[in-house]
């Protein structure tokens, strides 16, 4: 994949129009975009970014949210350049 394609819904072109492409140069760009629109994109309520898993595990969850049932949703982003 050479870049992230973005689309918006509309009433023409079968309901979808491609937005001018913009390559996400770093993982943080994609993470910020998803977190800012998590409810719309995934139906998940955003809770936290870079959430600590605590001293026992010593890690972080990139993005944490809750689905419509109140279940946790974990999203991890990976830069595959």
Secondary structure, DSSP 8 states (H G I E B T S, - for coil): --S---EEE-SSGGGEEE-------SHHHHHHHHHHTHHHHHS-EEEEEEEE--TTT--EEEEEEE-TTS-EEEE------
